[in-house]
Amino acid sequence: MAATPGPSRIRVRIVRPDDARGLVPLFEAFYGAYFGGRVTETSVAGRLRQAANHETVIVAEVGERIAGFASLRVTDSLDPAPYAELTDLFVETEARRLGVASRLVKYVEGIARERGASHLVVLTGQKNTEAQAFYRSAGYEEYAVAMRKSLKVAETR
Ligand SMILES: CC(C)(COP(=O)(O)OP(=O)(O)OC[C@H]1O[C@@H](n2cnc3c(N)ncnc32)[C@H](O)[C@@H]1OP(=O)(O)O)[C@@H](O)C(=O)NCCC(=O)NCCS
């Protein structure tokens, strides 16, 4: 990326189907082997369709290119307010520390609030100190211990 853009050159919006091509390098960099197949315009378009019922994907453009994305899940639950989770967040290396993630997260928070959520939850890696620093700077606090279990080995019920 050439010159350092001011915040006004960062535009944030809901993803469109024709963003698939621009998202390929970002998905490659962020998901890598976890994507589970080749990252191509077609496969990214397929994943965007797959996620569409349950996730809202947001992109950030810096100039003419997509430099970051985020995804939000808001689901009704037994709680009075829906559960909202920022499920993914990525900014390409060349566009970091310009405020791109901050803009994405503000936008996501606005959507979650509009849909009635009272909090926005994010899970990030224990070793991902950069992301943790970012979330703290954006006002997030640790509030739980995340645990998980592989479901690949079948167990009898
Ligand atoms: C974490 C990430 C999304 C931050 O994106 P970004 O666009 O660079 O963040 P911003 O420019 O909006 O940063 C805002 C503030 O967060 C903090 N921050 C961001 N990155 C930081 C870092 N690497 N180290 C320390 N603080 C950081 C700073 O306070 C920063 O303000 P400053 O630049 O004025 O000091 C980006 O580094 C990234 O994509 N990392 C890899 C993917 C990832 O880990 N995603 C999260 C998975 S849940």
The ligand as an SDF file (V2000), in Angstrom:
LIG
                    3D

 48 50  0  0  0  0  0  0  0  0999 V2000
   -5.4480   -7.1520   15.4450 C   0  0  0  0  0  0  0  0  0  0  0  0
   -5.6740   -6.3800   14.1360 C   0  0  0  0  0  0  0  0  0  0  0  0
   -7.0580   -6.7120   13.5980 C   0  0  0  0  0  0  0  0  0  0  0  0
   -5.5610   -4.8720   14.4170 C   0  0  0  0  0  0  0  0  0  0  0  0
   -5.8590   -4.1770   13.2160 O   0  0  0  0  0  0  0  0  0  0  0  0
   -5.3900   -2.6560   12.9490 P   0  0  0  0  0  0  0  0  0  0  0  0
   -6.1830   -2.1340   11.8100 O   0  0  0  0  0  0  0  0  0  0  0  0
   -3.9260   -2.6220   12.8190 O   0  0  0  0  0  0  0  0  0  0  0  0
   -5.8180   -1.9430   14.3080 O   0  0  0  0  0  0  0  0  0  0  0  0
   -6.0070   -0.3620   14.5250 P   0  0  0  0  0  0  0  0  0  0  0  0
   -5.1090    0.3910   13.6120 O   0  0  0  0  0  0  0  0  0  0  0  0
   -7.4420   -0.0170   14.4720 O   0  0  0  0  0  0  0  0  0  0  0  0
   -5.4640   -0.2280   16.0200 O   0  0  0  0  0  0  0  0  0  0  0  0
   -6.1000    0.5650   17.0120 C   0  0  0  0  0  0  0  0  0  0  0  0
   -5.3050    0.4850   18.2900 C   0  0  0  0  0  0  0  0  0  0  0  0
   -5.2280   -0.8810   18.7590 O   0  0  0  0  0  0  0  0  0  0  0  0
   -3.9490   -1.1120   19.3720 C   0  0  0  0  0  0  0  0  0  0  0  0
   -3.1760   -2.0500   18.5470 N   0  0  0  0  0  0  0  0  0  0  0  0
   -3.4610   -2.4920   17.3060 C   0  0  0  0  0  0  0  0  0  0  0  0
   -2.5320   -3.3760   16.8810 N   0  0  0  0  0  0  0  0  0  0  0  0
   -1.6350   -3.4720   17.8790 C   0  0  0  0  0  0  0  0  0  0  0  0
   -0.4280   -4.2190   18.0440 C   0  0  0  0  0  0  0  0  0  0  0  0
    0.0370   -5.0290   17.0640 N   0  0  0  0  0  0  0  0  0  0  0  0
    0.2680   -4.0870   19.1950 N   0  0  0  0  0  0  0  0  0  0  0  0
   -0.1790   -3.2800   20.1830 C   0  0  0  0  0  0  0  0  0  0  0  0
   -1.3260   -2.5310   20.0860 N   0  0  0  0  0  0  0  0  0  0  0  0
   -2.0340   -2.6430   18.9610 C   0  0  0  0  0  0  0  0  0  0  0  0
   -3.2440    0.2510   19.3990 C   0  0  0  0  0  0  0  0  0  0  0  0
   -3.6400    0.9130   20.5970 O   0  0  0  0  0  0  0  0  0  0  0  0
   -3.8790    0.9200   18.1760 C   0  0  0  0  0  0  0  0  0  0  0  0
   -3.7940    2.3310   18.2260 O   0  0  0  0  0  0  0  0  0  0  0  0
   -2.4440    3.0770   17.7180 P   0  0  0  0  0  0  0  0  0  0  0  0
   -2.0980    2.5010   16.3730 O   0  0  0  0  0  0  0  0  0  0  0  0
   -2.8670    4.5150   17.6510 O   0  0  0  0  0  0  0  0  0  0  0  0
   -1.3970    2.7760   18.7470 O   0  0  0  0  0  0  0  0  0  0  0  0
   -4.5820   -6.7500   13.0870 C   0  0  0  0  0  0  0  0  0  0  0  0
   -3.3030   -6.6700   13.6910 O   0  0  0  0  0  0  0  0  0  0  0  0
   -4.7430   -8.1260   12.4990 C   0  0  0  0  0  0  0  0  0  0  0  0
   -5.4550   -8.3100   11.5090 O   0  0  0  0  0  0  0  0  0  0  0  0
   -4.0680   -9.1420   13.0860 N   0  0  0  0  0  0  0  0  0  0  0  0
   -4.1070  -10.5000   12.5540 C   0  0  0  0  0  0  0  0  0  0  0  0
   -5.4840  -11.1260   12.6480 C   0  0  0  0  0  0  0  0  0  0  0  0
   -5.9670  -11.2530   14.0630 C   0  0  0  0  0  0  0  0  0  0  0  0
   -5.2320  -11.5780   14.9810 O   0  0  0  0  0  0  0  0  0  0  0  0
   -7.2730  -11.0080   14.2130 N   0  0  0  0  0  0  0  0  0  0  0  0
   -7.9700  -11.1390   15.4610 C   0  0  0  0  0  0  0  0  0  0  0  0
   -8.4900  -12.5250   15.5670 C   0  0  0  0  0  0  0  0  0  0  0  0
   -9.8050  -12.6440   16.7530 S   0  0  0  0  0  0  0  0  0  0  0  0
  1  2  1  0
  2  3  1  0
  2  4  1  0
  2 36  1  0
  4  5  1  0
  5  6  1  0
  6  7  2  0
  6  8  1  0
  6  9  1  0
  9 10  1  0
 10 11  2  0
 10 12  1  0
 10 13  1  0
 13 14  1  0
 14 15  1  0
 15 16  1  0
 15 30  1  0
 16 17  1  0
 17 18  1  0
 17 28  1  0
 18 19  1  0
 18 27  1  0
 19 20  2  0
 20 21  1  0
 21 22  1  0
 21 27  2  0
 22 23  1  0
 22 24  2  0
 24 25  1  0
 25 26  2  0
 26 27  1  0
 28 29  1  0
 28 30  1  0
 30 31  1  0
 31 32  1  0
 32 33  2  0
 32 34  1  0
 32 35  1  0
 36 37  1  0
 36 38  1  0
 38 39  2  0
 38 40  1  0
 40 41  1  0
 41 42  1  0
 42 43  1  0
 43 44  2  0
 43 45  1  0
 45 46  1  0
 46 47  1  0
 47 48  1  0
M  END
$$$$
